[in-house]
Amino acid sequence: MEIARFSAPPGKYVLQLSEGSTVPGVEQTLIRLLNVKMVDYDKYFIQIRESRPVLSVLIGILLLAFSGLCIIGGLVAGILSDQIFKQ
């Protein structure tokens, strides 16, 4: 589950996950109304990952779509090769 997304320059940081600090007001109201038991933070951990730039993800999606079209085109050309090269 992604709690937050942020950008920061390289360096050393101290991250703390405080109880209820990331829960929006509407969700806090629902938690109080439904009497939900609180999360045991000892069972979870924080993981920080470097994300890829959006441009490289979009280029990757376009290249995957193009390669799929090439595969389909090759299959169709192979099936219809008798009719295409018939003289």
C-alpha positions as CSV (number, residue, x, y, z in Angstrom):
1,M,0.0,0.0,0.0
2,E,1.4,3.4,-1.0
3,I,1.0,5.9,1.8
4,A,2.8,8.9,0.3
5,R,4.8,9.9,-2.7
6,F,7.4,12.7,-2.5
7,S,10.6,13.9,-4.1
8,A,13.8,14.8,-2.3
9,P,17.4,15.4,-3.2
10,P,19.9,12.7,-2.3
11,G,20.9,12.8,1.3
12,K,20.3,11.3,4.8
13,Y,16.8,11.6,6.2
14,V,14.9,10.4,9.2
15,L,11.3,9.2,8.4
16,Q,8.7,8.7,11.1
17,L,5.3,7.2,10.7
18,S,3.1,8.8,13.3
19,E,-0.3,7.3,14.2
20,G,-3.1,9.0,12.3
21,S,-0.9,11.5,10.5
22,T,-1.6,10.3,7.0
23,V,-5.3,9.7,7.4
24,P,-7.6,12.3,5.9
25,G,-10.4,13.9,7.9
26,V,-13.2,11.9,6.2
27,E,-11.5,8.6,7.0
28,Q,-10.9,9.6,10.6
29,T,-14.6,10.2,11.0
30,L,-15.5,6.8,9.5
31,I,-12.9,5.1,11.8
32,R,-14.6,6.7,14.8
33,L,-18.1,5.8,13.6
34,L,-17.3,2.2,12.7
35,N,-15.2,1.6,15.8
36,V,-12.4,0.0,13.8
37,K,-9.4,-1.3,15.7
38,M,-6.1,0.5,15.2
39,V,-3.2,-0.8,13.1
40,D,-0.3,-2.5,14.9
41,Y,2.6,-0.6,13.4
42,D,5.1,-3.3,14.7
43,K,3.8,-5.6,11.9
44,Y,4.6,-3.1,9.1
45,F,7.6,-1.4,7.7
46,I,8.4,1.7,5.6
47,Q,10.1,1.1,2.2
48,I,11.6,3.9,0.2
49,R,12.0,3.3,-3.5
50,E,13.3,5.3,-6.4
51,S,10.7,5.7,-9.0
52,R,11.2,5.8,-12.8
53,P,10.7,9.0,-14.7
54,V,7.3,9.3,-16.4
55,L,8.8,9.8,-19.8
56,S,10.6,6.4,-19.7
57,V,7.4,4.6,-18.6
58,L,5.5,6.2,-21.5
59,I,8.2,5.3,-24.0
60,G,8.2,1.7,-22.7
61,I,4.4,1.4,-23.1
62,L,4.6,2.7,-26.7
63,L,7.5,0.3,-27.5
64,L,5.5,-2.6,-26.1
65,A,2.5,-1.7,-28.2
66,F,4.7,-1.4,-31.3
67,S,6.3,-4.8,-30.7
68,G,2.8,-6.4,-30.3
69,L,1.8,-4.9,-33.6
70,C,4.9,-6.2,-35.2
71,I,4.2,-9.7,-33.9
72,I,0.6,-9.7,-35.1
73,G,1.8,-8.3,-38.5
74,G,4.4,-11.0,-38.8
75,L,1.8,-13.7,-38.1
76,V,-0.7,-12.3,-40.6
77,A,2.0,-11.9,-43.2
78,G,3.1,-15.5,-42.6
79,I,-0.4,-16.8,-43.0
80,L,-1.1,-14.7,-46.1
81,S,2.3,-15.2,-47.7
82,D,1.0,-17.6,-50.3
83,Q,-1.5,-15.0,-51.5
84,I,0.9,-12.1,-51.3
85,F,3.7,-13.7,-53.3
86,K,1.6,-15.6,-55.7
87,Q,2.4,-14.8,-59.3
